[in-house]
Amino acid sequence: MRENINPYEIVQRQIESAAEKLGLERHVVEILKKPMRVISVSFPVKMDDGSIQVFEGYRSQHNDAVGPTKGGIRFHPEVNIDEIKALSMWMTFKCGVVGLPYGGGKGGVICDPRKLSQGELERISRAFIEAISQVIGPEKDIPAPDVYTNSRVMGWMMDQFSRLNRSFSPGVITGKPLIIGGSKGRNEATARGCVYTIVEAMKDLNKPIEGATVAIQGFGNAGRIAADLLTELGCKIVAVSDSKGAIYDPHGLDITVVKRLKDESTILEYGSSSQIDPSSLLELNVDILVPAALENVITTANADRIQACIIAEAANGPTTPEADQILIEKGVLVIPDILANAGGVTVSYFEWVQNLMNYYWTEEEVNTKLSEIMIQSYHEVSKLAKEYQSDLRTAAYMISLLRVKDAMNARGWI
């Protein structure tokens, strides 16, 4: 069961918790608890029926002490300014924990892409980029895909920015189609990075990855790719869920069949005997739980019933702060979202670097570089957690806060 909690308040509490451990000066904390810039725009778009509709959108840029801001653009009917601010702040710490030269950004447009034609979607994409064009750019703020946006939308946005600037500017957007400057390995990066951290966490617990049981909440892009990669490592995927329901087989699901059913109809056609209440998936007796869908799904209402040894947060913000404390007391190892799902922004960084060089890497090169960064980052967080006797989430924030603070100090801001 999800709790309706303001994400902006959650990230501020997470900052406070890590800052207290580090003994950071109060003015540093206050700087980091708020975005440096939040832009609200409205723009008209001609719809297919000839009517004019005015759309509203936002872009939040949290902190650019380390480098240009970076983060996705989502199209969703429930986009709101507090959500966008919180997500931009999480991006700062996500980039910081893996050592990327970025601050955090995030954007969104209030709309329902499921009710729009391709033409309307393209016109909204181009109009939004035009509305925020003066505050984005390869050396300012680099957007990327997010909820209900994809490589095609990024292609339109990059093209619109290039037209406005009268020059080909692939570095302004990441997550683009390969033919116009996208990076190989980007589609699988979030899941692949998450799996790298799971492998290291299992080593920390002295548990073999082969034969480990896994439940995956959310069978979208990250969830299904994680299922594939974990299966290749010898794990047994016993449960998966999507927006329509959940399925469970203690002997292991046939992931090839699950993927086919997902593409053709629904995973529930796997069989009525395998269907379970989606909320119960989180409480199954498994080695590894991968929340890869919504925020605030692990709460005080269910945290004490979670049986997994490891929770790898492929989704953003799936665990509430109160639930976090319960999991810590239970001894559950939680790989926090800002580390577990940082593979996506890491390969987005690779894409940006390739765009600036106009020199492109093989998929093997991308995956090798990704594994080096994710594994090193996991062990840096784990080491700091042991040093301060903290959980991994607090340690991850501590690393990020220190990097941003050092950058602000070096630039003379504080």
Long-range contacts (C-beta under 8 A, 24 or more apart in sequence): 1-279, 1-297, 1-299, 1-301, 1-302, 2-294, 2-295, 2-296, 2-297, 2-299, 3-296, 3-299, 3-300, 3-301, 3-320, 4-296, 5-296, 5-320, 6-82, 6-86, 7-82, 7-83, 7-86, 7-87, 7-295, 7-317, 8-82, 8-83, 8-85, 8-86, 8-89, 10-86, 10-317, 10-320, 10-321, 11-86, 11-89, 11-90, 13-321, 14-321, 14-393, 14-394, 14-397, 15-89, 15-397, 15-401, 17-321, 17-394, 17-397, 18-394, 18-397, 18-398, 18-401, 19-401, 21-388, 21-390, 21-394, 21-398, 22-398, 22-401, 22-402, 24-401, 24-405, 25-414, 27-414, 28-401, 28-405, 28-408, 28-414, 31-63, 31-408, 31-413, 31-414, 32-63, 32-89, 32-92, 32-401, 32-404, 34-85, 35-60, 35-61, 35-62, 35-63, 35-85, 35-88, 35-89, 36-61, 36-62, 36-63, 36-64, 37-61, 37-135, 38-81, 38-84, 38-85, 39-132, 39-135, 40-81, 41-128, 41-131, 41-132, 42-131, 43-127, 43-128, 43-130, 43-131, 44-127, 45-120, 45-123, 45-124, 45-127, 46-123, 47-120, 48-117, 48-119, 48-120, 55-109, 55-110, 55-111, 55-124, 55-127, 55-128, 56-109, 56-110, 57-107, 57-108, 57-109, 57-110, 57-128, 57-131, 57-132, 58-84, 58-107, 58-108, 59-84, 59-105, 59-106, 59-107, 59-132, 59-135, 59-136, 59-141, 59-143, 60-84, 60-85, 60-87, 60-88, 60-105, 60-106, 60-107, 61-88, 61-103, 61-104, 61-105, 61-135, 61-141, 62-88, 62-89, 62-91, 62-92, 62-103, 62-104, 62-105, 63-92, 63-103, 63-104, 63-404, 63-408, 64-103, 64-141, 65-103, 65-404, 65-407, 65-408, 65-411, 65-413, 66-95, 66-96, 66-100, 66-101, 66-102, 66-103, 66-403, 66-404, 66-407, 67-100, 67-101, 67-102, 67-103, 68-102, 68-103, 68-137, 68-138, 68-139, 68-140, 68-141, 68-142, 69-102, 69-103, 69-104, 69-105, 69-140, 69-141, 69-142, 70-95, 70-100, 70-102, 70-103, 70-104, 70-105, 70-141, 70-142, 70-144, 70-174, 70-345, 70-348, 70-349, 70-352, 71-104, 71-105, 71-106, 71-107, 71-143, 71-144, 71-146, 71-345, 72-106, 72-107, 72-143, 72-144, 72-145, 72-146, 72-147, 72-149, 72-175, 73-106, 73-107, 73-108, 73-109, 73-128, 73-143, 73-144, 73-145, 73-146, 73-149, 73-153, 73-157, 74-106, 74-107, 74-108, 74-109, 74-146, 74-147, 74-148, 74-149, 75-108, 75-109, 75-111, 75-112, 75-113, 75-121, 75-124, 75-147, 75-148, 75-149, 75-153, 76-108, 76-110, 76-111, 76-112, 76-113, 76-147, 76-148, 77-110, 77-111, 77-112, 78-110, 79-108, 79-109, 79-110, 80-110, 83-108, 84-108, 86-317, 87-316, 90-316, 90-317, 90-337, 90-338, 91-345, 92-400, 92-404, 93-338, 93-396, 93-397, 93-400, 93-401, 94-337, 94-338, 94-339, 94-341, 94-342, 94-345, 94-400, 95-342, 95-345, 95-349, 95-400, 96-399, 96-400, 96-401, 96-403, 96-404, 97-338, 97-339, 97-342, 97-377, 97-381, 97-396, 97-397, 97-399, 97-400, 98-339, 98-342, 98-345, 98-346, 98-373, 98-374, 98-377, 99-373, 99-377, 99-403, 100-345, 100-346, 100-349, 101-349, 102-142, 102-345, 102-349, 103-404, 105-141, 105-142, 105-143, 106-146, 107-132, 107-143, 107-146, 108-146, 113-148, 113-149, 114-148, 121-153, 122-156, 125-149, 125-153, 125-156, 125-157, 125-160, 126-156, 126-157, 126-159, 126-160, 128-157, 129-156, 129-157, 129-160, 129-161, 130-160, 130-164, 133-160, 133-161, 133-164, 133-165, 136-161, 136-172, 137-161, 137-169, 137-172, 138-169, 138-171, 138-172, 138-352, 138-355, 138-356, 142-171, 142-172, 142-173, 142-174, 142-348, 142-352, 143-172, 143-173, 143-174, 144-173, 144-174, 144-175, 144-344, 144-345, 144-348, 145-175, 150-175, 151-175, 151-176, 151-177, 151-182, 152-177, 155-180, 170-355, 171-352, 171-355, 171-356, 174-348, 174-349, 174-351, 174-352, 175-348, 175-351, 176-351, 181-351, 181-354, 181-355, 182-351, 183-347, 183-348, 183-350, 183-351, 183-354, 183-360, 183-361, 183-366, 184-360, 184-361, 184-362, 184-363, 184-366, 185-347, 185-350, 185-363, 185-366, 185-367, 185-370, 186-344, 186-347, 186-348, 186-351, 186-366, 187-221, 187-225, 188-225, 188-229, 189-343, 189-344, 189-346, 189-347, 189-348, 189-366, 189-370, 190-221, 190-222, 190-225, 190-314, 190-341, 190-343, 190-344, 191-221, 191-222, 191-223, 191-224, 191-225, 191-226, 191-228, 191-229, 191-314, 191-343, 192-225, 192-229, 192-343, 192-367, 192-370, 193-340, 193-341, 193-342, 193-343, 193-344, 193-346, 193-370, 193-374, 194-222, 194-226, 194-290, 194-312, 194-314, 194-335, 194-340, 194-341, 194-343, 195-226, 195-229, 195-230, 195-233, 196-343, 196-370, 196-371, 196-374, 196-375, 196-378, 197-312, 197-335, 197-339, 197-340, 197-374, 197-375, 197-378, 198-230, 198-288, 198-290, 198-310, 198-312, 198-335, 198-340, 199-233, 200-375, 200-378, 200-379, 200-382, 201-310, 201-312, 201-333, 201-335, 201-378, 202-287, 202-288, 202-310, 204-333, 204-382, 205-309, 205-310, 205-333, 207-287, 207-309, 209-233, 209-234, 209-235, 210-234, 210-235, 211-235, 211-236, 212-236, 212-287, 212-288, 213-238, 213-285, 213-286, 213-287, 213-288, 214-238, 214-286, 214-287, 214-288, 214-289, 214-290, 215-239, 215-240, 215-248, 215-281, 215-282, 215-284, 215-286, 215-288, 215-289, 215-290, 215-308, 216-240, 216-241, 216-290, 216-292, 217-241, 217-246, 217-278, 217-281, 217-282, 217-289, 217-290, 217-291, 217-292, 217-293, 217-297, 217-315, 217-318, 218-242, 218-290, 218-291, 218-292, 218-293, 218-294, 218-314, 218-315, 219-258, 219-262, 219-267, 219-292, 220-292, 220-293, 222-292, 222-314, 222-315, 222-341, 223-290, 223-292, 223-293, 223-314, 224-255, 224-258, 224-259, 224-262, 226-290, 226-292, 226-314, 227-255, 227-258, 227-259, 228-255, 230-288, 231-255, 235-288, 238-284, 238-286, 239-276, 239-281, 239-284, 239-286, 240-267, 240-281, 241-267, 241-278, 241-281, 241-293, 242-266, 242-267, 242-293, 243-293, 244-268, 245-275, 245-278, 246-275, 246-276, 246-277, 246-278, 246-280, 246-281, 247-271, 247-274, 247-275, 247-276, 248-274, 248-275, 248-276, 248-281, 248-284, 249-274, 282-306, 283-307, 284-308, 288-312, 290-314, 291-315, 291-318, 291-319, 293-318, 294-318, 296-320, 298-323, 298-327, 299-323, 300-326, 303-327, 303-330, 304-330, 306-330, 306-332, 308-332, 309-333, 310-334, 310-335, 311-335, 312-340, 313-337, 313-340, 313-341, 314-340, 314-341, 315-341, 316-341, 324-391, 324-393, 328-391, 333-392, 334-391, 334-392, 334-393, 335-378, 335-392, 336-392, 336-393, 336-396, 338-393, 338-396, 338-397, 338-400, 339-377, 339-378, 339-381, 339-392, 339-396, 342-374, 342-377, 343-370, 343-374, 346-370, 346-373, 346-374
